[in-house]
Amino acid sequence: MTIIDPPGGRDRPAVPSAATRELGRCADVEPGGFAVAPALARCIAVEPGKFAAAHWGRAPLLSRAAELPNSDGFTDLLSPSDADELLSRRGLRTPFLRIAKDGQLVPAARYTGGGGAGAEIGDQVLDERVLELYASGATLVLQGLHRTWPALVDFARDLGAALAQPLQVNAYLTPAGSQGFATHYDTHDVFVLQVDGRKHWRIHPPVLPDPLERQPWGGRADEVSATAQGPAALDVVLEPGDALYLPRGWLHSAQAQEASSLHLTVGIRALTRYAIVEELLALAASDARLRAGLPFGTDVTDPSAIEPELTETVEALRDWLLRADPATVAARLRARAWPAARPAPIRPLAQAAALAALDTDARLAVRPGLRWQLEPAGDGKVALRLFDRTLTLPAQCEAALRALLTGAVTRVGDLPGLDDDADRLVLARRLLREAVAIPADR
């Protein structure tokens, strides 16, 4: 493995404890309190605790195939033949494909069109146009594979659970000797998983550490270009089965070698402290002092006129922030974070069949990857908060709900706290219909 020191070396602040704790939220935990998840183990050749302390949000990590657990590399997630299947037989539409050539995106109109009889929509990917562009050196970017390719749907959910962060997965198919994009940085952390072929990566330190999504590299193109001319922090060729972690902001470029290359990029769409700032400022609108208008006739272009108003505003904001309610802020962050990571897909037909056949001997399980909170709602009700809605049920359902959601009980007839089997069946049907629960033998 190759370890890169973060910018500023030891003077750079340590990983925040909250971010470190997030890495421990999955099934098996090592002695240091960090998660040991198979999906994460496929991406890093160090223990999760060391990754959290030395690399997460701080510094790149190169993990060679020989140091990782899966001897077959990453072809089980998406192989070149799988990519061909997507490009030719799945009716792919934009924006699930982007094409880049000479550092620029190719207009979608050059490789999309109508799908023929019964599919007259105008943005389906045309395989013959894709062939023409790829053969002339263009890079193909299959986007959103965590929503369209089964193996990556499952992998992204498991890795996202290990990191407690929403993920996206793209695939990059680059012809021999070609480079899809110029040196740039991403505004989210990534794992690069080399599937097929070899690719030469050059990594440089950030010109802007920890950039936000609103701070893309294009706004600092001159700095990026100048830094890319200097010595690289990491200059390496990725072989099949190798993995590379890059924190957001680290500059990178990649060029396929003597043969075509396929790699997966797993983007980690983590919330930042600035997200907390945004929610605090949104909530600050409830403060009367902060809603007050400026004095009549104030010249907002005059620093001396603004200075006393700035002082009073900062004081009012500080007073309000000291009274901020963590529960209210957490609820707003939940509304941003939970919808970004969908739970496991369900099979509507199989789910409907399970509903029709439900009896007290049926066994149910919580939908994998489902985020939930169960809390009193008043008036004899309990609220089950989900990623896209809130269910309100009678308070006497709380014990049964908690038992099922935590996995303590799976058999419908064993659900606690309800008067009879008829009530248990009503609750079980509601949870199946709302896609909260699935058949346990799925």
N, C-alpha and C positions, 0 to 999 in steps of 0.2 A: 504494500500500500504506500501511497505518497501523501504526505501531510504538508499543507502550506500554512505558514503563519499568517494570522489576520493582519490587515493594515495597522500599523502602530505597535505590533507585537504585544508584549505584556501589558502595555498601557491601555489597550483596548478594553472597555468594560466587559466583565464576565456576562455570560448568558443570563438573562433575567430568570429568577427562580421559577416564575410562573410558566415561562416557556419550557424550562427544564421539566417541570412536573407534567406538562402536557404529553411528553414523550412516554409517560408511564401508564397511559390509559389503555391497556389491553390485557389479554388473558394471562400470560405467564410473565412473572416478574423475577428478575435476577436479584442477588443479594443487595445491590446498591439501590434497589427500588425502581429500576427502569424496566420497561417492557421488553420482552424477548419475543418478537413477532416474526413469523417466517417471511412475510412480505418485506419487512424492513431488513431482515438478515440477508435477503437477496441483493440489497442495494449498498450495504456498508460492510467493510471487513474489520470493524472494531465493535466493541461492546456498545450497546445503546447509551450507557452512562457516559462513556468517553466521547461518543459522538455528540451527545447533548452539551457536554462541557466545553469541548474543544472545537467543534465544527458548526453546530446548528446556528445558522445566522452569522457565522464568523469567518470560516475559512474553508476552501475546497478540500475534498478528500477523494483520492483516486484509489479504487479497489480493483485489483486484478482478478480475473476469472478464477485463478487457482486459489485465491483466498476466500472465495464466496461458495456457498453450499451447493448450488445447482450446477452440476457438471455439464449439463446440456445448454447452459447459457440462458438466453431469453427467447428462444424460438417457440417455446410453448405459449408465450404471450402473443406474439405476432410474427409470423415468418414471412419471407418474401412472397411465397405462394398465397398466404393469407392476404397480403396487400394487393396482389393481383386480383384476388376474388372480390375485394372491396371495390377496386377500380373498374371492374368489368361486369359484375353480375349482381350487384346489390342496389342498383338504381341510386347511387350516391348523388347527393345534391350539395350545392354550396350552402353554408360555409364549411361543410365537412371536408373540403379539399381546397388548399391553396397551392399555387405554383409560383416559384421564384426563379429568376434567371438574372445573372449579372448583378446580384444584390438588390433587385427590384421585384415587386410582386407583378405577376402577369395578370392583366385584366381577365376576370372570370368569363367574359364573353368569348374569349379565344378558346376555351375548352369546355363550354357548356352549351346546351341547346335542348330541343324538345326530345322527349323519350319515345316518340312514335305513337301508334294507335293506343288509345286508352291511357296515355301518360303525356298529355300535350303540354304539361308544364315546361317552362323554358329554361330551367336552370339545372337540368340533370347533367352529370359528368359524361362526356363523350369519350370513350376509350381510345378511339383513333386519334383524336386531338391530343389526348394525354401522351400517347406514344410519340407523336411528332415532337412535342415539347421536351419530353424526357430524353429522347434520342439525340436532341440537339444540345443537351447539357443542363436542362432545367431540373431543379429540385422539387419533388412532390412532398407536400405536407398534408398528411391525413390528420384531421383535427377531431377532437371530441371523441376519441376512441373509448374513453371510459363510459360512453353512453351507447356505443354501437357495436363493439366487438366483445363477445361473452367473456373470454379469458381476461381481458383488460377491465371489464366491468367488475369482476370479482377481485382482481388484483388491486385495483384502485380503491375499492371499498375496504379491503383488509389493510392496505398501507395507510389509508386515511384514518382508520381506527387506531392504528399504532401511533400515528403522529397527532391525532385529534385535530386534524386540519382537512379542509376540502381540497381535492386534487383534480387536475385535468391531465389527460394523456394525449400527446400528439406523436405521430411517427414521421420521420424524415427519411426520404428515399433519394439518394444523391448519386448521379452517374459517376463513373470512374473519372478522377481528376478534377471534379467540379466542386464549387463552393456555392452554397445557396445564398448565404447572407454575409454581408461585410461584418467586421468586428462591431459588436454591440453589447448591451447588457439587458437583462430581463428585470422586471420589477417584482418578480417572485422567485423563490428558491426553486431549484430543479435537481432531479436525478436524471442523469443521462445513462441509458442502458444500451450498450452496443450489441445489436442482434446479429448482424451479418456484415461481412466486409471489414475494412479498416478505415479509420478516419483520424486525421491529424488535427489535434486541438491545440490552440495557443490561448492561454489564460493570462490576463493582466489584472492588477488590482483595480478597485473601483475608482472612478473619478468623482462619484457621489455615493458614499456608503449608505446602504439601506434605502434606496429610492422608493418612493411611493408610486402607486399606479399612475398618478397624475404627473409623474416626473420621468417620462420615457427618455431613452437615450438620444432620440433625435434632437432634443433641445440642447444637448451638449455634444453635438457631432464633432466639433473641432477638437474638444478635449479628448473625446474617445479616440479620434484618429491619431492625435499626437501621442497619446499613451500607448496605442497599439504599435507605434514605431519603436518603442523602447524594449528593453529586455522583458521576456515573459516570466511570470511567476511559475508557470507550468507549461512545458512544451512536450506533448506526449501523443503517441498514436494509440488510439483505443482499438483493441482486438475484440473479436466476438466473445461475449460473456463478461467483459469489463464493465465497471460502473463508475460514474463520476458524479460527485455532489458539488453543486455550485450555489453559494448564497446569492441572493439578489444583489445586483449591482456589479458583480465581477464581470469584466469584459471577456468576451470569448469569440473565436471564429473557428470554423471546422471545415476541412477539405477532405473529400474522399480520396483514397490512394489508388492503387493499380486496378482496383475493381470497384463495382458499385457498392454503396454502403446503405445499410438500414439501421437506424437507431430510434429508440423511444425516448421521449422527453416527458418526464413526469413533473408537472408544474404544481407547486405547493402554494395555494392561495390563502395564506395565513392572514388573519387580521393583525393590525399593528397597534401600538399605543396611540397613534394618530387617530385611529378609529374611535378610541375612547374620547379623545379630544373632540372629534366631530359630534359625537352623541351628547357630550356635555354642553357644547355650544348650542345644539338644537334644543336641549332642555332649558338652557338659560333664557330662552324667550319667555319663560313664565315669570321672570323676575322683573318687577315694575321699574326698578332703577335702570336696568339695562334696556328697557323699551323706551325710556324717556327720550324726547327729541333734544337736539342741540339748541342752545340759546338763539333767540331771534337775531338774524343778521350775522351769524358766525361765518367767517371766511375759512372754509375747510382747506384752502390751499396755503394758509398762513400758519407756519409751525407755532408761532407764539400764541395764536388764537386757539389752536388745537391742544396745546400742552396742558392747560388745566382740565379740559374735558377728557383728555387721555388719562390723566392722573385719577380723576374721579371714576372713570369707567373701569380702569384696572382695579381700583379699590372695590367697586361694586361687584366686579366679576370674582375677585378673590373671596369676598364675603359669601357670594353665592356658591362657589366651588366648595367651600368648607362645609356647606350644608347639603351637598349633593348626596343623593340616596344610592348606594351601590346596587340595591335591588332593581331600581328603575333603570339604571345604566345597563345592568346585566340583561334585563328584559329587551332593551333596544338592540344590544349586541346579539342576543339570541335570534332576533328577527333578521339579522344580517347573516349570521353564521350558519344557522341550521338549514335554510333553503339551499345553501351553496353545496351541500353534500347530500345527495339523495340516498335513501336506504336501498337495500337490495331490490331488484325488480321482482314483481310478482307475476304469476301466470293467471290472467283474469278467468280463463275458462276452467282451469283446475281449481281456482279459488271458489268459483261459483258452484262447481260440483261438490266441493267440500261443504259448502253451505247447505246444499240440498240433502247431503247424507249425514249431517251432523247429529251425533247422539252423545250421551254422557260418557261413553267409552272413548270418544275421539280425543286425540292428543294434539295440543296446539303449542306453538312457540312464538315468541315475539319476532317480528320481521327483522332479519339481520340488518344491522347498521341503522336502525331506527333510533333517533334521538327523542327522548320524552322526559317530561316532568309531570309529577302527580302532586296536586296540592288542593286544599279546601277551596271551595268556591262560594261558600255561604248559602243560606236558605236550604240546608240539607242536601247540598250538591258537592261533587268533587270534579275538578277540572283536570283533564289529561291533555297537556300541551304537546303538540307534535310540530314537525317542521313546517307544515303548511296550514294547520288549523288547530282549533281547540275543541275537544269533545267534552260535553257536560253530562255527567251521569249521577244517579242517586248516590248519596254518601255511603250507603250500605254496600256499594260495589267496591269500595276502596281496598279492602283486604284481598278480595279476589283479583282485582286489577294488579296490585303490587305483587302478588304471588306469581301471576302469569308473566308479568313484565320482567321480573327478576329471575325467572326460570325455576323458582321454588316448587311450582306445581305445573304440570303439563296436561293432566287428564281433566276434561271438562267436569266430570262428576266429583272431582276433588277440590274444586274451587271453594275457598273458605269464605265465611261471613255472610252467605246467602241462605235464605230460608229453605229453598227446595230446588230440585233439579230443573224445574221449569224456569226459575230465575237464572240459573247457571247457563241454560241453553240460550236464553234471551241475550245475556251478556256476551256469550261466545259468538253468537251470530253477529252481533253488532261489531265486535272486534274483527271478525273475518271480513265483514262487508266494508269496514273502514280501512282495511289493509293494515291494521295494527298487528294482527296475528296471522300466522300461516299454519297449515297442517304440519305437525311436527315430523311426519315421515316424508316430507317433501324431498 
